[in-house]
Amino acid sequence: MNKHLLISVLLAGCASFPVLGQSAIDGFMLSQPDMKGTARFMSMGGAFGALGGDLTTLSQNPAGIGVYRSHEIGFTLNLDVQQSTSDAQGFKTTDRQTKFLLNNIGGVASLKLNSSTFPNFNFGFTYNKASSFNRHYKGAVPVLSNSMSNYVAGMSNSEGLALDQVQGSDAYNPPSGYGAPWLSILGFDGYLITPQGNLDSPHWTGQWGSGTSGAGAFGVEEKGHVDEYNIALGGNIANVVYWGMDFGIIDLDYSLNSVWGEDLRGAYVDDNNQGLARTTAQWNLQNLYSASGNGFNYKLGVIVKPIQELRIGFAFHTPTWYNIDEQYAARINYKYGLDYIRGDNVETNGGVPGSSSYNFRTPWRLIASVAGVIGNKCIISADYEWSSYNQMHFSYSDNDDYYYGDYGYPDYPYYSQTRSSLNPQNDPFYLTNKDIKDYYQTSHTFRLGAEYRVTPHFSVRAGYSFTTSPVKEKVRDNQVDIYTSGTNPSYRFNNTTYYITCGLGYRIKRFYVDLAYVHKHLSSDWHAYTPDTQNPSIPSPQAKLSLNNSQIVLSAGLRF
């Protein structure tokens, strides 16, 4: 099949049906920050930790609220033009979309205290878009070296699954005992895997074998946001020390619509329980996952101005503590060149979406900043941010029902990982939290910004931001087995991220308007499923992703 046609067919089906679950990959997805805020903040690369006096600083260094000497209200609009390019074996595919966002809106009130020691006390409220998940990308792998069906078979063998664990109407939700991973059940229902030998302890085989060839294609669409509502208060001490604290209320909404498909020749498929027959196989695995929830965090900051020309800032961010509800389901659409299974589709759990709840903790963050003011005309600022991605953590939700029988296995329908996830303490998140420490490390962000006042009313700005990869090197080098959950073995690991920014500002009396251009580049590695570390000569399907955003940001406000 033509590679472009295969992509189109797969993406056409991607919109039709509902999986992920709780894995280390999901934790990182929920924790990704973004540079969102006012045009002035973004045009200076987000290097505002030692400056303050901007609505975005309430969610970065809340000590910035202490810099205010008057009231302010303002808002920010963002036009985001996205382009994604995938490159697999030299075959490149490009996708584009445009989004219109409300970045920021809020206000600050300043109460003058008529004291030289404590000149003012300020408080403020802002809405800030902390992250936008809106992105989609697609691509093709022209020549496969293996099949996802063989990955599912290998996973089923490692779990020691018997035939009766993956067949029957109650296979997805066994009435008692520990059920099979949903991906094994769905794979069996869709003829991706076949049991061989003793059916109480079979050897599972996939569709790829001697003489098999084929191509693959994928499409991913993500939507959603992390919205932050900041309630901040602060002030200054003798116009030398500025302090502030912020209470953040977080709203999370995320959805994933993904598909992986294969077009195989000489595939090995069960021939109506008569053994394996070689045939053509065209199928795609569709997944839909959604998560929504609320959380809270706390930020504390200080800015010190020992002299007029120098400012030093420090901010401490707790994790965001989330309670998250999720839903998931999946489908396999297939067409085989056999008389009794021409074309059909199978769904997880009879087409009824599964659901669960869990708690999640994002990384801790520390920000250190310094800024210099030259002749009241030029500002140069720099930030360093430390983020502890290896400290992300999943735990039970009070809203979920995990019940354990006499053998420590859940008696309640349990949406398991693509491996058994229980430890002797009956913690279903034990291996997930272990994976977080195995896959991720601390990440470092460096931001630089500059502003030059051309006239008393007009300013020009520029900035740069760079974030190191939070993924450990051995993971990026495919030396570690990667575990997902549910029925979606595909995943993406981020490499480095950088922003190049510039902008203009205009002030006239109490009114201001700012304009920024922001270019974001993120490189990622996409995997259809985990590479086999025992057989590195047979790589899993992979693609290099280049995600580029061009944003035009407009802010306007009034100080009075």
N, C-alpha and C positions, 0 to 999 in steps of 0.2 A: 504494500500500500504506500502511496505517496506520503512523504513525511508531513508535508503541510496539511494534507487531507486528514491524516491521522490525528494531528493536533486539533483540527477543527471539529472532528467527530467527537473527540473526547471532551472538549470544552463545551460543546452543545449539550452533552449529557450532564455536565458538572452542575448545572443549575437546578437539577431535578430532585436531588435527595440528600437526606441527611446521610471522624470520631477521633478523638484523641484520648483524653483521660489525663491522669496526673502522672507526668514524667518530668525528668529534669529539663527536657527540651521545652515543655510547656511552662515551667517555672521561669525560664529565661525570657520566653516570649512575653509573659505578663509583666516582666520587670524592666523592659527596655525603655529608657528615657528618650526624650527628643528635645531638640532646641526649639521651643515654642515660647512666644511672649510678645512684647512690644517690638515695634520696628527699630527703636533705638537699641534695645537690648540685643536683638538678633543681628543688626548691622555691625555691632562690635564683637561678634563671635561669641556672645554670651558671657564675655569677661567682665562681669559687673559685681563680683563678690565684694570688692572693696570700695565701691562707688555709692550705690544706693540712690534714693531719690527717683526710682522708677517702679512702676506697678509690678513688673515681673520679679523684682528682687524680693517680694514677699514670699515667693516660693523658692528662691535660691539662697539668699542670705537675708533673713528677716530683719537684721540690724539696719538694712537699708531704709526701713520705715522711719528710723530715728533721725534721718537726715532731713526729712521734710520740715519746712517752716511755714507751710500754708496748706490749704485743702487742695485736693485734686480729684477729678473724675476723668476717665478716658476709656477708649476701646481700641481693639486691633482686629483688622481683617486680613485674611491670608488667601491668596490664590496659589494653589500647589499643583504644578505640572510634573507628572511622574513619567519616567521612562525606565523600563527594565529590559535587560538583554541577557539571555542565557546562551552559554557556549558549551556544547557537548560534542566532543570529537570533531571540533571545527565547524559544526552545524550551528549557526546563530539564529536566534529568534528574538524579535523585539516586540514589546507591548507598551501601550501608553494609556494614561488616563489623567483627567484633570478634576481637582476637587476644590471647593470653596469652603473655607473654615473661619470660624470665629475663634481667634487665638486667645483673646484676653479682654476682660471688661471689669472695671472695679473703681474703687475710690479710696481715698485716704483723708482722714480728718485730723487736724493738728490743733491741740489745745495748749495755748500759751499759759505758762505758770508764773510768769513775772518773777523768775528766780534766776540769778546768774549761775547757780550750781545745777539746777534742773530747769533749763529754759522752756522745754515743752514736753508734752506727752502725746503720742500719736496712736491712732488705731485705724485699721483698714480692713476692707473685704475685697477680695478679687476672685473672679473665675478665671482659671488658667487651663488651657489644654496642655496637659503634661505629655501626652503621647497620642499619635494618630497611627492606627494600624492599617490604614487604607493603602493597599498595594495589591497588584496582581502580576503574575508572570507565568510564562509557559515556555515549553521547549521540547525538543526531540532528541532521542539517543539513536542515531542511525543504525548502529551495530551493537546488539546485545551480546554479552559473554555468558549470561546466566539469566534466570527468570526469577521474579518475585515469588512465583509458586514454589521454587526450590527453597527459598528463604523460609516460607511458611512451613514447608515440610520439615526442614531442619529444626525449626523452633518446636514443632509438634513432637519430633523425636526426642529433643532435649527435655521436654516436659513428660515424656513417657506416656503419651495419651493413648488410651484404648479406643476402639471404634465406637463403643457405646457412650463415650464421653463427648463425641462430636456429632452425633446424629440423634434425631428425635425432636419433637416439638418443644421439649423442656431443656434442650441442650444449652441455650443461652442463659436460662435462669433455672439451674438445677434445684430441685426441692430440698436437697440436703447434700452435704459433702462439698468438696472443692471442684468447681466446674472447669472446663477447658477455657483457655483464652478465646475471646470472641473471634479473633482473626483465624484461628484454626477451624472453628465451626463454620464460619462463612466461607473459608477456602475449600472445605470439604463439600459444602452445599453447592458451590460454584464449579466443582470438578477441577480445582487448581491442585489439590493433593489427593493421593490415592493410598489406601493401606495395603501393605503386602505382607504375606505370611500369616502368623498367628494373630487373629483380630483382637485378642485380649492384650497383646503386646506387639503391635505391628511395627513394621518399618515403613514410614511414610515417604512417598516419593513425589516430586514435583513434575512439571511438564517438560523441563529441560533435560536433555540427555544427549547421547552420542548422535551427531548429525542434525541437531536442532539449530535453527537460526531464526533471526527475527530482529525487529526494531521496537522501540518504546517511545512514549510521549507522556508529557505531564502538563498539568495546568493547576495553578493555585490562585485563589482569590481570598484575600483577608480584608475584613472590615472591622471598624470599631474605634474605640478611643479610651483613654484614661483622662477623665476630667477631674480637676482639683479645685476645691472651694477653700480658699485660704481666709482664716480669721487671724489677723496679726495685731500685735500691739508692741510699742517700744518708745524709746525716747533717747535723750542724750544727756551726758554729764559734762557740764562746763564746755560744751562744744568741742570736746576732745574725744570722749568715748561715746559711741552710739551703740545701743543694744536693741534687740528685738526678739520676739518669739512668735511662732506661727503654729496654729492648729489646723491641720489639713484634713478635710473630709473628701474622700476619693470615691468616684463612681467609675466602674469598669464595665465595658461592654465589648465583647470580642466574638467574631465568628470566622470560621475557616471553611472554605469550600474547595476541595482538592480532588484531583483525579490522577491516577496512573494507569496507563493502558499498554498492552503488549500485542503485537501482531507476529505470531510465530508460525514457522514452517517446520514440519517434522516433530511436532509436539507430542508428548506421551500423555494420553488421556484415558481414563477408565472407560472401557468398552462394555458398558452394561453388565458389569461384574464378570466379564469374560476374560479379563486381563487387560493389559495396556495396548492401546492401538495408536499408531502414528497418524497424525492428522494435522490439519490447519487449526489454529486456535487464535481467535481474536476476542479479547476481553478487556474490560476496564474496571478498576476498583474505585468507587466514588465514596467520598467521606464528607460529612458535614458535622462540624462541632461548634457549639456556642457556649460561651461562659459569660456570666454577668454577676456582679457583686458590688459590695461596698467595703470601704476600709477607712482607716485613719492613720495619721502620722503626726509627728511633732518635729519642729525645727527650732534651733536656738542659734543665734549669731551675735557677733560683735564686730564693730569697725573702730579702729583707733586712728586718730589723726594727730600725731605728735607735733607735726608742723603743717603749715598750709599746703606744702608741696608734696606731702606723702600721706598715703592712707594704707592701712593694713587691715585685712578682714579675715574672719574665720567663721565657719558655719558647720553645724553638726545636724545631720538628718537621721532620725530613726528610720527603721524599715516602715513600710506600709503593711499593716496587719489587715488582711482581707478575709472575708467570708464569701465564698464563691459557689454559685450553683451552675451546673453544667448539664448539657444535653448532647446526645450523640446517637448516631445510627449510620449505617453504611449499606451499600448495594454493590453487587457484581453483575454487570451486564456481559453476557458471553454469546459467542457464536462459534460452534465447532463443526468440522467437516465430517460428522458422524450422523447416521440416520436417526438415532433416537435422541440426540441432543443437538439439534440444529441451532436454535437461538432462544434465549430466555434471560431471566434475571432472578436473583435471589437477594433477600433483604435480611438484615440482622433483626432478630427478635420478632419475626413476623411483621416487620414494618413499624413496630411500636418503638419510638425512641426511648433510649435509656436515660436515666438522670441520676445525679448524685450531688453531694455537697462536700466541701472541704475547706480547711483554713490554709492560708498561705502567707508567708512572710518574705518580703522582698529584701534586697541587700541594704546594709548600712552604708551611709555616705558621709565623707568628710571633705570640706572645701577650704583651701587656703588661698588667699588673694592678696595682691599688692597693686597699687596704682600710684602714678605720679602726675602732678599737675604742673605744667610749665607755663608760667606767665599768664595764667587765666585764659589761655587760648588753646592749649593742647593738653589732652589727656591720653596717657598710655597705661593700659591695665593688663593684668595677667592673672589667671586662675589655674589652680591645680585641684583636681577632684579624684578622690579614691573611692572605689565602689567594691564591696565584698560579695561578688557573685557566688563564691563558694559557701556563703552563709545563708543562702536561700533555704527555705524550710517548709515542708508540707506537714499537716497534722489533721487530726479528726475535726469534723464539724459537729456541733451539738445537734444540727438539723438532720444528720445522716444516721442511718440505721445499720450498724455493723454488729451482727450477733455471731457468736462463736459457739460451735458445738463442743462435744466432748473431746474432739481431736484437734481443736484449735483452728478449724476452718469455718468460714462464714456460712451460716444457714440462710442468709438473705441474698437475693440476687446481687452478684458482685461483678462489676466491670473491671476485669483484671488487666494487669500489664501483659505484654507479650512474653511473660515468664512469671513464675510464681513469685509473689511479692510479700509473702508472710515470713516473719522471723520468729524465733522462739517466744518473743514477747507479744506476738499477735499484732504487730504494728504493720498495717498494709502499706505504709509509706517508708518502711525501713530501707528497702533497696533503692527507692526513688531518692531519698535524702543522701544515701551513699553515692548514687550516681552523680548528684550535684557536686559533691566534693571531688569525684573522679574526673568529671568533664570540665569543670569551670575553675577559674582562678580570679584573683582581684584584677580589676580593670583600672586604667589610668587615663584621665582626660586632661589635656592641656589647651587652654584658651588664651588668645591674645586679641586685644582690641585697641583701637585708637580713634580719637575724635579731634578734629581741628576746627576751631571757630573762625571762619573766613571773615565774617562781619558780626556785629553784635546780634544779628538775627538769623544768620545762615551758617550751618555747620556741615562738614563732610566726615564720613566715618568708614572704617574698614575693620575686618576681623578675620580670625582663623581659629578653628577648633579641630582637635585631633584626639580620637579615642582608640586605645589599643584593644586588641581582641581579648574577650574574657574567656576564650576557649584554650585549653591547654594544648601545647604543641603536639603531644603524642596523639591527641584526639584529632587534630587537624590533619595529621599525617596518616590517618586511618590505621592506627595501631591499637585501637581500643574498640571493643564491641559496644555498639550503641543500642540501648533499649528504649523503646517507646511503649505506648500502651494502647489498648483498644484495637482497632482495626486499621490504623494508619502507621505503617512502618517508615514512612517518608519523614525527613527532617531537614532542617537548614541550620548551619552554623555561621555566625557572623565572623568576618575578619576585621579589618580596620574600618573606621568611619571618620570622614573629615567634612568640614564645612568651610567654604570660602564666602565671605560676606562683604557687603558694602552698603552705603546708604547716605541719605541726605536728611537734614533737619531744619525746620524753620520755626522761629519763635517771634510772635508779635504780641506785645503786651501780655495778656493772660492766656492766650491761645497758642497751642503748638500743633504741628503736624509733622510726622516723620515717615519716611519711605525707605524700604530696605529691599535689596535683592540678596537671596540666600541660595547658594548651591550646595546640595548635600550629596555625597557619594558614599555608598555602602557596598562593599564587596562581600559575597557570601558563597558558601559551598553547599549546593543542594544534593541530597542523596535520596534515591528511591527506597533504599533500606540499608541496614548496616553492612559494611564490608566484612567479608569473612577473613578474620585475622589469621586463621589457620591456613588459608589458601590465598595469599596475596596476589598470586598470578591470575586469579579470576576476580576482577574488581566488580563491585556493585555499580549500577548505573549512577553516574554523577554528572553534575553540570556546574560550571562557574556562572554565578549571577553577578551582574553589575546593576545596582539600583541607584538611579539618579533622580533627584528632585530639584526643580527650579521653582523658587517661591518668590512671589512679589507680596510684600507685607506693607500695610498702611495703618498707621496709628494716628489718632487725633484725640486731643484732650483739652481740658481747661483747668488752670490753677487760679485760685481765688482766696 
